[in-house]
Amino acid sequence: MRHATLLLTLFLLAVPAAQAGDAPALVERPDWQAHFAAAGVAGTMALQKDGAPEILVYDAKRAATPFLPASTFKILNSLIALETGVVSGPEEVFPYDGQPRFLPAWNADLTLRQAFALSCVPIYQDIARRIGPERMAWYVVACNYGNASIAGGIDQFWLSGGLRISALEQIEFLKRLHHRQLPFGNAAIDAVLDIMIVGQTGQTTLRAKTGLTARIQPGTAWYVGLVNRGPDTWYFALNLAVPHPDAAAPLAARKDVAMAILRGEGIMQ
């Protein structure tokens, strides 16, 4: 543990500290409310172009409010798994244990790539147990991920435990991932950026991850990611309120609202 603490100290010293006044300005976009209203949902969206001094945001107060990350944590969980070697690569197969799972698509042998795309919770819980509390805590702190708490159990902390992150913090994490300012080698980062791809058209690549807190009510539905188009990159984080377990609108709308805003800003077609 002493060695891990020393490594963390050296890593943090190597990352330039943010100077006073460096925080991006928040620019409210009340016009985005029409997209939320059309879907019958309430929530927030934050959007920043790489290098821009401002973050465009609808409902800045909610954008700064931390929530459980749910399956958006699979981005960091995958990075840690690959860096520590508990998973050999995106094509490693996780055999199905025969137990009925929440989604029928999870009831199969799945690679890490497939488990990420299908957001298979049991596989990622197994991955977290392989990583273990000490290494997990070290990396979550080193990555400055939200409040960096893994309280509540090694296979529960991002689902129903103590971890919290805001939409604005999600953008900061994605920015550091894109710029390789996280404590991971290029192989792990390249693999995770690859499995995050959900769409490619011409020079435009969309990388994203959904999330849904199904165990805590009221819940939160997430859609976070980055868009690369030619030399430009944009980071986005959307979350929607899920007022009760049977609320279907937020689950269906999380991608639609985000994509409507990205298209409206001329980022996606």
FINU-414353 format. One record per residue: x, y, z of N, C-alpha, C in turn. Coordinates in pm, whole numbers, plus 50000, padded with zeros to 5 digits. Example, Ala and Ser with C-alpha at 12.3 -4.5 7.8 and 13.67 -1.06 7.14 Angstrom:
BEGIN
513194943150780512304955050780513204967050780512854977550708513674989450714512905000350787
//
This chain:
BEGIN
500834988050000500005000050000500875012650000502035012050069502935023450071503435026549930503715015749852504155017649714503075024349631501815019949649500705025849574500525040549609500695043849738500565057849780501645066449717502875061249710503955068649646503675070849499503185060649431502865062049289501785072549267500775072349353499695082149341500245096249361501105098049460501685111249485502475116149365503285107349307504075111049190503185114449071502105106749055501205109448943500535123048958500035125949079499355138549101500295150249085501555148549124502525159249107502825161748959502685151248878502985152548735501855159248659500655159648716499505165748649499405180248695499475189948604499415203848644498135206948720498265213348832497085217148909496355228448839495035228248848494235238848788494465251948864494715262348791494925275248852493595282348871493555291448966492335299148991491925306248864490655305348831490155311848712490195302948589490785290848601490865281748487489575274148460488665273748557487435266248541486635272048425486125263548336485355268648222484105276148268483745286448195482505293648222481325285148177480245285748252479025278548214478095288048139477715283948020476825292047937475485284847928474465290447989473145284147990472535284247850471895272947817471205271647690469745268047716468935277947751467525275147780466765269647659467275272047538466605266847419466615251647413467565245447483467605230747484466425224747560465755232747639464615227647717463565221347627463465226347502462465220947410462675206147385463915201647382464205187447358463765178947477463995183847599463555176647718462025176247724461395187647693459945188347699459295179147596459885178447477459325169947371459345155247412460335151447493460445137547538459715135247670459205145947732458495144647858459395141047974460625146447975461585143048080462195155848138462805154248256463525165148319464975160748339465915169848318467305166248336468235177348296469465173648266470505183348230471345177948117471975187148044472945183447940474085193547947475305188547947476495196947943477305193047820477855203047752478555200647625479745210147616480905204847585482095213347571482915208947452483315218547370484265215747264485665215847323486495206547281487845205747334488575218847309489145224447415489865236947405489035249347424487705247747427486835259347443486845264047589486725277247612486755282347749485415281547821484395276047753483095275347816482445261647796481525258547885480695246547874479275251047852478665246247745477255248947721476435239747809475385244847871474685236747969473215240647977472375230647991470985232848027470815228148170470325236848257470155234548401471505232448468472215243548484473565243148542473565237648684472505240348760472455235148898472455219948898471635213848813471615199148807472915193848749473505200948654474755196448593475875195448696475805203548800476815203348906476455194049020475275187849013474795179049120475315164849097475975158949197476495145349179475425134549198475505124249115474615112749120475455100049111474855088749146475515075949119475815074848970477015070348933477325069348790476685057548720476265047448797475705035148739476665029948632476135025648519476995018848420477915028048344477825041348361478855049748300480205046948365480205041148487481455037548553482175026248480481495019248390482145008548313483315013848231483315026848199484455032448127485705031348213485615036248336486775035648426487045021348472486005013648498486194999648540486964991848434486664994448307487364987648198488834991848193489095004748209490475009548208491295002848318490725002348438491454996348551491674981548526490654974748475490774960248450491874957148351491954965048245492964962548142494354966548189494434977548263495744982148312496324972448413495494967048501495984957948604496154943748553495604940748436495744927448378494724917348427493724921648505492714912048549491824907948432491834916048327491204912448199492284913948093492444903748009493554903747915493364913047796492104915547760491834924247646490364924447614489954932547518488534933847484487854920947441488654911247392488044898847342488074887547443488524890147565488464879647668487004875747691486754862647699485394857547714485084854847862483924859447904483424856648038482324846048025482594833748069481604823048053480334825948132479214822648072477914824248139477794813948251477384818548368477314809648485475994802048496475094804048400473834796648400472734802748485473044813348559472034819848642471254829948559469904829948574469114839748499469474853848539469654862448440470054876148463468944885748425469154898448460468114908748443467674910148298468634909648205468324910748063468654897547993467784892647906468064880147835469384880347759469764892047707471014892947630472244890247717472094891447848473214888747939473404873847964472434865647927472474851147954473264843847846474554847047836475394841147732476854843647767477734835847704479154839147712479364852547642480054861747706480244874947649481714879047660482214885747556483534891947566483404905047643484534910747682484504923847747483844934147656484174933647529483584942947433482064941647432481554929347429480114927147428479484931147561480164927947670479634931347802479514946447818480474953947761480414968547766479224973547685479084968447563478004972947475476634969547532476514957647596475254953247653475074958047797476084964647850476084969747987475774958748088476484947548074476214935748156476764937748298475874940448391476254943448528476984931748596476494919348588477184908548659478644906748617478934908348489480314906848444481184917948502480674930048503481474941048557481584940448709480624934148774480774931748918481904921548942481974911348857483054901648867484404908348842484464917248744485694924448716486134932748836485174939548900485504947749017486044939149131485474927249148485984918249253487394913549221487684911149092489034907349052490024918649084489634930949058490504942449085490774943749234489704942249314489844942849459489784957149513489414958549641489214971949700490434980849698491624975349726492814983949737493164990249604493254982049500493604987549369492494996349316491234992349337490115000349289490145014149354490315014649485490335027449556491475036249504492635030149481493775037949433493485044549299492945036749205492705042249072491565052449070490515050149148489415059649151489885073149205490745072749306491315085149360492275091349258493155083249200494145088349105493475094848984492325089848946491585095348833490695106948872490665110249002489835121249050488395119749000487885107649012486575104248957485475107749057484765118649032483695122949121484195124749263483445119149359483875120149499484855109149538485175100249443486195089749460485895080249575484635078149607484275069149716483905055349661484475044849722484055031249685483325024849804482765032949891481985027850004480755020449954480395009750025479175002549991479414988849930480684984849916480974971549861481674972349728482664963849706483484964449586482664961949459481564954649469480744952249349479414959649353479334969949439478084977449452478274992549452479494997449476479675011649509479225021149400479275017249273478835025949164477365023849131476755013549188475345010249162474415015249271474845013249396473985017049509474795021849629476115023249612476985027049722477285041749728478545044949761478885058749790479405067149676479695061349560480285068949450479275078649389479705090949368478855101149307479685109349209479055113449099479725121748999478685130448931479065142548898478145151848831478375151348680477455157348605477615158248460478865166148424479145176848500480345184748473481605176648502481585168448606482735159948636482905148848533481795143948478481885133948370482635139848251482335152248217483025158748105484515160048134484865163848256486275165348292486995151848283486335141148328486935127848319487155123748174486155126048088486275122547946487365130747879487505143147920488555151647864489935146047899490115141848024491405136248065491655122847997490605115347971490765102847897491235105847755490595115047689490955118547551492395123547542492815131347640494165136947639495195127947707494765115947746495645105947808496345111647931495555118348012496055124148137495575115948258495345103148235494945093848340496075083748360496125077048475497255068048505497135054348439497005054648305496865042348229497785042948108498275031348066499085030647947498245032147822498935034347710498225036247583497415024047542497895012047576497165000047536495784999547599495695002547728494395002447797493495013547743494065025347724493255036547675492765033847533493645028947447493235025847309492105015647308492215005247392491184994847395489845000247440489855008647543488595013947594487985023947496488785032447436488255041547335487655033747218488195022047190487665013647083486325007647120486225001947242484954995547278483855005647306484225018347323483225028847344482535033247216483075029447100482505034246974481095028546953480145037646932478765033346906478285037746767479075045846698478685050046565479805057346493479935054746363480925061546280480305064946146480465077746107479975082345977480995091945920481625088145810482625096945752483735099845851483955112645878484995116845971484495117846116483255114046141482655115646273482575102246346483085101946469483015090046553482385093646686481355086146722480665088146850481075076946945481595080847061481915071347168481035075047287480365065147345479415068547451479105056647540478485059647653478045049247747476775053947817475835044647828474605047047902474795043348049473845047348130473815043348270472415045148325472045036848422470725037848484470815032648627470465041048724470455036548863469095030248892469055017048885467815009748904467575006049049468595007149135468485002249272468185013349372468355025749331468125037249418467035045849357466065049649438464975058049389464915070949470464645082449401464505083549256465825080749185465715076149063466895071848990467405082248892468465078348820469105087048722469435079048597469095084548482469465078548354470545087048289471645080748248472795087848195473035084648047473645094147978474275091647849475455101247839476665095847836477875104247836478805099447726479635108447676480575104147574481325115647509481945112447397482695122347320482495119847172482545130747097482395130146952483675135446889484295127346804485455131746727485005134146583485305145946531485005148846390486185156246331486935149046248488165154946196489085158246312489605170546318490525174146426489825178546554488495179346552487755184846666487125173946752487005176946881486395167746977485425175447066484295169447094483315174947187483035164547295482825169247418482485160647531481065164047575480285153747608478925156447652478545147247767477645152047850477115143847959475675148247984474785138647970473365141047995472905131848107472095137248197471385128348289469955132948305469075123148324467645125548336467145120248469466155126848524465535122148647464635110248616464735099948699463845088348689463015088348817461805094048814461055096448937460565083949008460365073048934459905060548995460325048848906460375036648960460915025248884460225022448752458945025948740458215022848618458265034048515459055044448540459135055748447459945051648324459245049448214459905044648093460495056048009459945067948020460375078947934461865082247946462415083448068463845086848076464755076348013464415063648029465225052947972465235053847820464055056447764463945057147618464545070047562464505080847642464845094047589466305098047606467065090847690468415095847722469265097647598469265087947508470045089447385469395099647291468075099147282467375107847186467585122547218467475126347345467645140347382469075144847355470045136647395471455140147372471735141747223471245132547143471515133147000470805145046936469605148446984468905160046930469705172746954470295173847073471115185647104472385185647020473045174147007474275173346927473985176746780472845172246728472495175746591472165190446580471455195846679471095209946677472305219146680473375214546743474615222446749475515219946629475055211646534475835208946415476995199346435476975192246548478065182946579477825169246517476585164746522476195152046460475185154946349475125145946252474155147546145472945138646170
//
